[in-house]
């Protein structure tokens, strides 16, 4: 039957959306898939950023961990604010 090949191809959700809501259902399913992919990409970016900040920046690059007797040098963020405000 025709529904056997649709099920094995992973097209059940678009077919159900089309059957129940017509062309609007197709758009809803496409929008839902787009939002899921966007959310996944956002989560990956946040994960990589947190790894960079907590495991690399704070351990190796954060210069305020020097001895208390030396004055803390300006940070990267302070330099970026100075450059942007010029």
Secondary structure, DSSP 8 states (H G I E B T S, - for coil): -HHHHHHHTT-HHHHHHHHHHTHHHHHHHHHHHHHHHHHHHHHHHHHHHHHIIIIIIIIII-GGGS-TTS-----HHHHHHHHHH-
